[in-house]
Amino acid sequence: MQDRWQWWPDPDIGYTVRGAYQLLTAQDTVTLEAAAGLIWHPQ
């Protein structure tokens, strides 16, 4: 069994660094675990 992570793009607008940055910085506080869960999905 191999452990790896994959970035999943938004199915409607695709992936942008700007979009990910805005998502992470628009919230008051974001824990590292929560931030990782928003972007990286275990596969």
N, CA, C and O of each residue as an XYZ file, in Angstrom:
172
protein
N       0.847     -1.179      0.000
C       0.000      0.000      0.000
C       0.890      1.240      0.000
O       1.815      1.356      0.804
N       0.604      2.133     -0.887
C       1.390      3.350     -1.025
C       0.578      4.541     -0.523
O      -0.612      4.661     -0.813
N       1.233      5.412      0.230
C       0.577      6.615      0.723
C       0.926      7.772     -0.203
O       2.102      8.082     -0.396
N      -0.085      8.408     -0.772
C       0.172      9.548     -1.644
C      -1.007     10.511     -1.587
O      -2.100     10.154     -1.149
N      -0.763     11.734     -2.037
C      -1.772     12.781     -2.036
C      -1.935     13.310     -3.451
O      -0.998     13.291     -4.249
N      -3.130     13.778     -3.747
C      -3.403     14.298     -5.081
C      -4.205     15.592     -4.959
O      -5.126     15.689     -4.148
N      -3.848     16.570     -5.762
C      -4.577     17.840     -5.807
C      -5.779     17.658     -6.714
O      -5.632     17.236     -7.861
N      -6.972     17.972     -6.212
C      -8.187     17.850     -7.013
C      -8.648     19.229     -7.461
O      -8.913     20.081     -6.613
N      -8.751     19.477     -8.755
C      -9.231     20.778     -9.224
C     -10.735     20.917     -9.025
O     -11.455     19.923     -8.934
N     -11.189     22.133     -8.961
C     -12.616     22.408     -8.904
C     -13.222     21.973    -10.236
O     -12.724     22.385    -11.284
N     -14.280     21.155    -10.237
C     -14.832     20.650    -11.501
C     -15.458     21.742    -12.370
O     -15.584     21.561    -13.581
N     -15.850     22.868    -11.778
C     -16.502     23.927    -12.552
C     -15.519     24.942    -13.123
O     -15.623     25.321    -14.290
N     -14.561     25.386    -12.299
C     -13.660     26.445    -12.759
C     -12.214     26.011    -12.875
O     -11.367     26.788    -13.313
N     -11.919     24.773    -12.485
C     -10.547     24.303    -12.567
C      -9.712     24.748    -11.376
O     -10.237     25.282    -10.399
N      -8.444     24.531    -11.467
C      -7.515     24.823    -10.385
C      -6.776     26.127    -10.645
O      -6.279     26.352    -11.749
N      -6.703     26.981     -9.639
C      -5.848     28.161     -9.715
C      -5.163     28.344     -8.370
O      -5.752     28.063     -7.326
N      -3.941     28.807     -8.394
C      -3.227     29.105     -7.154
C      -3.935     30.254     -6.441
O      -4.058     30.249     -5.216
N      -4.395     31.227     -7.203
C      -5.101     32.366     -6.610
C      -6.333     31.894     -5.837
O      -6.579     32.354     -4.722
N      -7.101     30.985     -6.419
C      -8.292     30.488     -5.750
C      -7.971     29.766     -4.452
O      -8.656     29.957     -3.447
N      -6.940     28.945     -4.467
C      -6.538     28.233     -3.250
C      -6.045     29.211     -2.194
O      -6.379     29.074     -1.017
N      -5.258     30.190     -2.602
C      -4.744     31.193     -1.665
C      -5.893     31.982     -1.042
O      -5.906     32.205      0.169
N      -6.847     32.401     -1.853
C      -7.985     33.157     -1.333
C      -8.814     32.316     -0.372
O      -9.282     32.826      0.646
N      -8.999     31.061     -0.673
C      -9.746     30.175      0.209
C      -9.077     30.067      1.569
O      -9.745     30.111      2.602
N      -7.765     29.925      1.566
C      -7.030     29.743      2.815
C      -6.879     31.036      3.605
O      -6.824     30.998      4.835
N      -6.812     32.167      2.937
C      -6.574     33.427      3.641
C      -7.856     34.192      3.954
O      -7.814     35.153      4.721
N      -8.977     33.803      3.392
C     -10.235     34.506      3.629
C     -10.820     34.176      5.003
O     -11.678     34.912      5.491
N     -10.386     33.110      5.624
C     -10.898     32.702      6.923
C     -10.093     33.379      8.025
O      -8.929     33.727      7.830
N     -10.727     33.564      9.195
C     -10.043     34.206     10.317
C      -8.821     33.408     10.754
O      -7.717     33.947     10.831
N      -9.019     32.136     11.038
C      -7.903     31.271     11.419
C      -8.087     29.921     10.742
O      -9.201     29.408     10.635
N      -7.003     29.373     10.300
C      -7.029     28.072      9.644
C      -5.910     27.232     10.240
O      -4.744     27.623     10.198
N      -6.266     26.083     10.794
C      -5.236     25.188     11.300
C      -4.560     24.500     10.119
O      -5.134     24.403      9.034
N      -3.360     24.035     10.336
C      -2.639     23.347      9.270
C      -3.421     22.132      8.791
O      -3.478     21.861      7.592
N      -4.019     21.408      9.714
C      -4.799     20.217      9.346
C      -6.009     20.593      8.489
O      -6.305     19.921      7.501
N      -6.702     21.656      8.867
C      -7.868     22.092      8.093
C      -7.456     22.577      6.711
O      -8.129     22.285      5.723
N      -6.363     23.310      6.636
C      -5.888     23.813      5.347
C      -5.509     22.664      4.428
O      -5.844     22.678      3.244
N      -4.819     21.679      4.963
C      -4.431     20.523      4.152
C      -5.668     19.778      3.661
O      -5.693     19.296      2.529
N      -6.683     19.681      4.499
C      -7.905     18.993      4.113
C      -8.685     19.708      3.030
O      -9.438     19.078      2.287
N      -8.513     21.023      2.930
C      -9.206     21.776      1.889
C      -8.593     21.563      0.515
O      -9.284     21.651     -0.501
N      -7.301     21.283      0.484
C      -6.593     21.200     -0.794
C      -6.198     19.779     -1.155
O      -6.484     19.315     -2.258
N      -5.550     19.092     -0.244
C      -4.984     17.777     -0.550
C      -5.932     16.678     -0.111
O      -6.443     16.708      1.009
N      -6.166     15.731     -0.962
C      -7.068     14.620     -0.679
C      -6.284     13.314     -0.735
O      -5.585     13.056     -1.715
N      -6.390     12.479      0.311
C      -5.684     11.199      0.259
C      -6.237     10.339     -0.872
O      -7.428     10.378     -1.182
N      -5.362      9.579     -1.464
C      -5.800      8.712     -2.568
C      -5.346      7.308     -2.302
O      -5.608      6.413     -3.105
